[in-house]
Amino acid sequence: MKWVPRKLHPGLRWALGLKPGDMINDCSGFNVVIARVDPEVYHTKNGWYIHDVIFTNEHGGCCSLRNCGVSPPLSVADIEKYKRQFYNCYKVGGGWHFKTDKDPVWVNLSSGKPICDELGRSIFRSKNE
């Protein structure tokens, strides 16, 4: 099995070293526990190549290394900083057409209440997410 050239995705080796039970920061902006790691491969005349890694989290959600911006787990402070920037940008700009004044993450952020536990996992996630 060959790797896609490093310049295309420098985190590929890191991602393939992760296993169920490890934590990542997924596209939700919160840390999640990995339930499954699936490399995606494609075939060319030169052989098989690993080009992406799909993570399934403990809630059943999936994120792609290449498309979702998966990273190592972030600190609570970094998660809150990211979420504030995100909500301030979209609240002011009106993007994505959602009302931040009714979003529980924004309500807690704006009132100084926590949005995640000490490991950076969302406190708003249900068992079915």
C-alpha beads as a LAMMPS data file, in Angstrom:
LAMMPS data file: protein, C-alpha beads

129 atoms
128 bonds

1 atom types
1 bond types

-500.0 500.0 xlo xhi
-500.0 500.0 ylo yhi
-500.0 500.0 zlo zhi

Masses

1 110.0

Atoms # bond

1 1 1 0.000 0.000 0.000
2 1 1 1.352 3.436 -0.917
3 1 1 0.680 6.829 0.595
4 1 1 -0.570 9.866 -1.209
5 1 1 2.401 12.278 -1.386
6 1 1 2.991 14.140 1.867
7 1 1 2.356 17.537 0.282
8 1 1 -1.262 16.530 -0.380
9 1 1 -2.057 15.807 3.238
10 1 1 0.626 16.005 5.922
11 1 1 -1.644 14.555 8.658
12 1 1 -2.227 11.212 6.984
13 1 1 0.394 9.256 8.953
14 1 1 -0.808 10.844 12.197
15 1 1 -4.415 9.897 11.438
16 1 1 -3.564 6.293 10.605
17 1 1 -1.817 5.988 13.972
18 1 1 -5.065 6.704 15.834
19 1 1 -7.226 3.916 17.214
20 1 1 -10.646 3.509 18.831
21 1 1 -10.681 5.175 22.232
22 1 1 -8.373 8.038 21.181
23 1 1 -9.729 11.581 21.061
24 1 1 -9.791 14.011 18.143
25 1 1 -11.273 17.418 17.507
26 1 1 -13.798 16.912 14.711
27 1 1 -15.760 19.237 12.448
28 1 1 -18.213 20.006 15.258
29 1 1 -15.406 21.968 16.915
30 1 1 -15.567 19.728 19.988
31 1 1 -13.418 16.793 21.018
32 1 1 -14.897 13.337 20.459
33 1 1 -13.828 9.777 21.203
34 1 1 -13.048 7.685 18.140
35 1 1 -15.113 4.517 17.752
36 1 1 -13.738 3.487 14.348
37 1 1 -10.902 4.440 11.967
38 1 1 -11.326 3.586 8.275
39 1 1 -8.640 4.386 5.698
40 1 1 -9.966 5.243 2.245
41 1 1 -7.989 3.861 -0.649
42 1 1 -8.036 4.168 -4.417
43 1 1 -6.399 2.174 -7.150
44 1 1 -4.307 3.420 -10.048
45 1 1 -2.152 1.578 -12.565
46 1 1 0.708 2.018 -10.063
47 1 1 -1.093 0.313 -7.170
48 1 1 -3.312 1.134 -4.215
49 1 1 -3.044 4.465 -2.398
50 1 1 -4.356 5.585 0.988
51 1 1 -5.741 9.077 0.440
52 1 1 -8.035 9.786 3.377
53 1 1 -9.105 8.540 6.798
54 1 1 -12.730 8.459 7.954
55 1 1 -13.388 8.624 11.700
56 1 1 -16.613 7.417 13.279
57 1 1 -17.097 8.890 16.737
58 1 1 -18.754 7.484 19.849
59 1 1 -22.059 9.106 18.842
60 1 1 -22.085 7.577 15.352
61 1 1 -21.050 10.758 13.516
62 1 1 -18.376 10.619 10.821
63 1 1 -15.607 13.024 9.842
64 1 1 -13.026 12.905 7.094
65 1 1 -9.424 13.931 7.684
66 1 1 -9.210 15.664 4.307
67 1 1 -12.638 17.299 4.201
68 1 1 -13.581 18.056 7.798
69 1 1 -10.462 19.469 9.381
70 1 1 -9.938 16.745 11.978
71 1 1 -7.105 17.604 14.374
72 1 1 -5.633 16.478 17.691
73 1 1 -7.887 17.285 20.666
74 1 1 -8.014 20.944 21.674
75 1 1 -8.048 22.466 25.137
76 1 1 -11.301 23.818 26.574
77 1 1 -9.940 27.371 26.186
78 1 1 -9.117 26.792 22.502
79 1 1 -12.558 25.277 21.841
80 1 1 -14.310 28.228 23.484
81 1 1 -12.125 30.700 21.559
82 1 1 -12.912 28.965 18.252
83 1 1 -16.647 28.842 19.000
84 1 1 -16.726 32.545 19.955
85 1 1 -14.991 33.474 16.701
86 1 1 -17.363 31.267 14.721
87 1 1 -20.536 32.615 16.318
88 1 1 -19.394 36.229 16.240
89 1 1 -18.613 35.921 12.543
90 1 1 -21.958 34.351 11.674
91 1 1 -24.057 36.373 14.097
92 1 1 -22.716 39.616 12.682
93 1 1 -22.576 38.416 9.084
94 1 1 -25.878 36.575 9.186
95 1 1 -24.368 33.502 7.570
96 1 1 -25.869 30.030 7.483
97 1 1 -29.309 31.397 8.433
98 1 1 -29.560 30.213 12.009
99 1 1 -30.538 32.214 15.037
100 1 1 -27.624 32.237 17.438
101 1 1 -29.755 33.712 20.222
102 1 1 -31.595 30.356 20.424
103 1 1 -28.550 28.132 19.988
104 1 1 -27.619 26.621 23.391
105 1 1 -23.888 26.788 22.637
106 1 1 -24.098 30.518 21.906
107 1 1 -26.381 31.155 24.884
108 1 1 -23.887 29.488 27.237
109 1 1 -20.866 31.165 25.621
110 1 1 -22.397 34.620 25.811
111 1 1 -23.416 34.164 29.450
112 1 1 -20.091 32.678 30.595
113 1 1 -21.433 29.172 31.175
114 1 1 -19.530 26.074 30.006
115 1 1 -20.115 24.547 26.574
116 1 1 -17.974 21.456 27.085
117 1 1 -16.667 19.192 29.817
118 1 1 -13.056 19.200 31.069
119 1 1 -12.010 16.996 28.105
120 1 1 -13.530 19.344 25.515
121 1 1 -16.576 17.175 24.726
122 1 1 -19.839 18.989 24.050
123 1 1 -22.279 19.041 26.959
124 1 1 -25.150 19.394 24.470
125 1 1 -24.744 16.126 22.590
126 1 1 -27.411 13.506 22.992
127 1 1 -26.699 9.768 22.955
128 1 1 -28.105 9.541 19.429
129 1 1 -25.716 12.041 17.773

Bonds

1 1 1 2
2 1 2 3
3 1 3 4
4 1 4 5
5 1 5 6
6 1 6 7
7 1 7 8
8 1 8 9
9 1 9 10
10 1 10 11
11 1 11 12
12 1 12 13
13 1 13 14
14 1 14 15
15 1 15 16
16 1 16 17
17 1 17 18
18 1 18 19
19 1 19 20
20 1 20 21
21 1 21 22
22 1 22 23
23 1 23 24
24 1 24 25
25 1 25 26
26 1 26 27
27 1 27 28
28 1 28 29
29 1 29 30
30 1 30 31
31 1 31 32
32 1 32 33
33 1 33 34
34 1 34 35
35 1 35 36
36 1 36 37
37 1 37 38
38 1 38 39
39 1 39 40
40 1 40 41
41 1 41 42
42 1 42 43
43 1 43 44
44 1 44 45
45 1 45 46
46 1 46 47
47 1 47 48
48 1 48 49
49 1 49 50
50 1 50 51
51 1 51 52
52 1 52 53
53 1 53 54
54 1 54 55
55 1 55 56
56 1 56 57
57 1 57 58
58 1 58 59
59 1 59 60
60 1 60 61
61 1 61 62
62 1 62 63
63 1 63 64
64 1 64 65
65 1 65 66
66 1 66 67
67 1 67 68
68 1 68 69
69 1 69 70
70 1 70 71
71 1 71 72
72 1 72 73
73 1 73 74
74 1 74 75
75 1 75 76
76 1 76 77
77 1 77 78
78 1 78 79
79 1 79 80
80 1 80 81
81 1 81 82
82 1 82 83
83 1 83 84
84 1 84 85
85 1 85 86
86 1 86 87
87 1 87 88
88 1 88 89
89 1 89 90
90 1 90 91
91 1 91 92
92 1 92 93
93 1 93 94
94 1 94 95
95 1 95 96
96 1 96 97
97 1 97 98
98 1 98 99
99 1 99 100
100 1 100 101
101 1 101 102
102 1 102 103
103 1 103 104
104 1 104 105
105 1 105 106
106 1 106 107
107 1 107 108
108 1 108 109
109 1 109 110
110 1 110 111
111 1 111 112
112 1 112 113
113 1 113 114
114 1 114 115
115 1 115 116
116 1 116 117
117 1 117 118
118 1 118 119
119 1 119 120
120 1 120 121
121 1 121 122
122 1 122 123
123 1 123 124
124 1 124 125
125 1 125 126
126 1 126 127
127 1 127 128
128 1 128 129
